Amino acid sequence: MPVVIGAKPESSFADPVGLLQDCHRRIERFLSVLSQVSGRASLSAEERQSLEAALRYFREAAPRHTADEEESLFPRLRAGQTSESKAALAKIDALENDHAQAGRLHAEVEKLGQKRLAGGSLAAEESRRFSDLVADLVQLYTGHIAVEENEVFPLAASMLDQSQRASVGAEMAARRAQQGSASHG
């Protein structure tokens, strides 16, 4: 990714909550790419590369982000539940349902996106379906990210001690090492 002067540096595994927020910014950027190309009748070489990158991100990196939350962060939050945290933690089930729904939507976007890359275009019905799926993903992620960043992540920052944050970060790093990727997801 290009360096942007004045941009916030990306977080590290020492700050897993910050890293999850960085992942959200990548999700939003790649959703924007999908939105932009979904309405195009034909794609330029640059748009094809962007579509390929977005599909690859959601195929490879996004599942690691989901695992980071569902396998590392959410269980620790549930284990440390207090009466003050109960309301925010009640939303975790809905967030996990969002992850499952996003997975289903991404599978279909992947299929249609690959078909478009292979053939150059989609039939009118498939093109409409691709656009509808992308719009559904944008809507889903908009609400999902808002809940995580406004409720769950602040709770995590206050509930998790340094040792727990280090464990979450180590698990996130290990997940990426197992995938053979240095990408944060």
C-alpha positions in Angstrom: 0.0 0.0 0.0 1.3 3.5 -0.7 2.5 5.6 2.1 0.2 8.5 3.0 1.7 11.5 4.7 0.0 12.2 7.9 -1.7 8.8 8.0 -1.9 6.9 11.3 0.7 4.2 11.3 -0.8 0.7 11.3 -1.0 -1.1 14.6 1.1 -4.1 15.5 0.3 -7.4 17.2 1.1 -5.7 20.5 -2.1 -3.7 20.0 -4.6 -6.3 18.7 -7.6 -4.1 19.1 -5.9 -1.4 17.0 -4.9 -4.1 14.5 -8.6 -5.2 14.2 -9.6 -1.6 13.5 -6.9 -1.4 10.9 -8.4 -4.5 9.3 -11.8 -2.7 9.3 -10.2 0.2 7.2 -9.0 -2.4 4.7 -12.4 -4.1 4.6 -14.0 -0.7 3.9 -11.4 0.1 1.1 -12.0 -3.3 -0.6 -15.7 -2.9 -0.3 -15.4 0.4 -2.0 -13.5 -1.3 -4.8 -16.2 -3.9 -5.2 -18.9 -1.2 -5.2 -17.1 0.8 -7.9 -16.6 -2.1 -10.2 -20.0 -3.6 -9.7 -21.7 -1.0 -11.8 -19.2 -1.0 -14.7 -20.1 -2.6 -18.0 -16.4 -3.2 -18.7 -13.3 -3.0 -16.6 -10.0 -1.3 -17.3 -6.8 -3.2 -16.6 -6.5 -1.2 -13.3 -10.0 -2.0 -12.3 -9.4 -5.7 -13.1 -6.4 -5.6 -10.8 -8.4 -3.9 -8.1 -11.2 -6.4 -8.4 -8.6 -9.3 -8.2 -7.0 -7.7 -5.1 -10.4 -7.2 -3.4 -11.5 -10.8 -4.0 -8.2 -12.1 -2.8 -8.4 -9.9 0.4 -11.9 -11.2 1.2 -10.9 -14.8 0.3 -7.6 -14.9 2.3 -7.3 -12.2 4.9 -10.9 -11.5 6.0 -11.3 -15.1 7.4 -8.3 -14.5 9.6 -9.9 -11.3 10.9 -13.1 -13.2 11.7 -11.0 -15.9 13.5 -9.2 -13.2 15.4 -12.5 -12.0 16.8 -14.3 -15.3 17.3 -11.4 -17.4 18.5 -9.2 -14.9 20.3 -11.1 -11.7 21.4 -14.7 -12.7 21.9 -14.0 -15.7 24.2 -11.9 -13.6 26.5 -14.5 -10.9 26.7 -17.2 -13.5 27.5 -15.0 -15.0 30.2 -14.5 -11.6 31.9 -18.1 -10.5 31.7 -19.3 -8.1 34.4 -22.7 -6.5 35.0 -21.4 -3.4 33.3 -20.2 -5.3 30.2 -23.3 -7.5 29.8 -25.1 -5.2 27.3 -22.1 -4.9 24.9 -21.3 -8.6 25.2 -24.9 -9.5 24.3 -24.1 -8.2 20.9 -21.3 -10.7 20.2 -23.8 -13.4 19.1 -25.2 -11.0 16.5 -21.7 -10.1 15.4 -20.9 -13.8 14.9 -24.1 -14.2 12.9 -22.9 -11.3 10.8 -19.7 -13.1 10.2 -21.6 -16.2 9.0 -23.8 -14.1 6.7 -20.8 -12.2 5.3 -19.1 -15.5 4.6 -22.1 -16.6 2.5 -22.3 -13.3 0.7 -18.5 -13.4 0.0 -18.7 -16.9 -1.4 -21.2 -15.7 -4.0 -19.3 -12.5 -4.7 -16.1 -14.6 -5.2 -17.9 -16.9 -7.7 -19.4 -14.0 -9.7 -16.2 -11.9 -9.5 -14.0 -14.8 -10.8 -16.5 -15.4 -13.6 -16.3 -11.7 -14.5 -12.5 -11.8 -14.5 -12.4 -14.9 -16.6 -15.0 -13.8 -19.1 -14.7 -10.0 -19.0 -18.4 -9.5 -18.2 -21.4 -11.0 -16.6 -24.9 -11.6 -18.0 -27.3 -8.9 -17.0 -29.0 -11.0 -14.3 -25.6 -12.0 -12.8 -24.4 -8.4 -12.9 -27.5 -7.2 -11.0 -26.9 -10.1 -8.5 -23.3 -9.1 -8.1 -24.3 -5.4 -7.4 -27.0 -6.5 -4.9 -24.6 -8.8 -3.1 -22.0 -6.0 -2.8 -24.7 -3.6 -1.5 -25.7 -6.2 1.0 -22.1 -6.5 2.2 -21.7 -2.8 2.5 -24.8 -2.5 4.6 -23.9 -5.5 6.8 -20.3 -4.3 7.4 -21.4 -0.7 8.1 -23.5 -1.7 11.0 -21.1 -4.5 12.1 -18.1 -2.3 12.2 -20.0 0.4 14.1 -21.0 -2.0 16.8 -17.5 -3.4 17.1 -15.7 0.0 17.1 -18.2 1.9 19.3 -19.1 -0.8 21.8 -17.0 -4.0 21.7 -13.5 -2.7 21.1 -13.7 0.0 23.8 -14.9 -2.7 26.1 -12.0 -4.9 25.1 -9.5 -2.1 25.7 -10.9 -1.6 29.2 -11.4 -5.3 30.1 -8.3 -7.0 28.8 -5.1 -6.7 30.8 -1.7 -6.5 29.1 -1.2 -10.3 29.3 -4.5 -11.0 27.7 -3.8 -8.4 24.9 -0.4 -10.0 24.4 -2.0 -13.4 24.1 -4.6 -12.2 21.6 -1.8 -10.5 19.6 0.3 -13.7 19.6 -2.7 -15.8 18.4 -3.3 -13.3 15.6 0.4 -13.5 14.6 0.4 -17.3 14.7 -2.8 -17.4 12.6 -1.0 -15.4 9.9 2.2 -17.4 10.2 0.2 -20.6 9.6 -1.2 -19.1 6.5 2.2 -18.2 5.3 1.4 -14.5 5.1 2.8 -11.5 6.9 -0.4 -9.6 6.1 -2.3 -8.4 9.1 -5.7 -9.3 7.6 
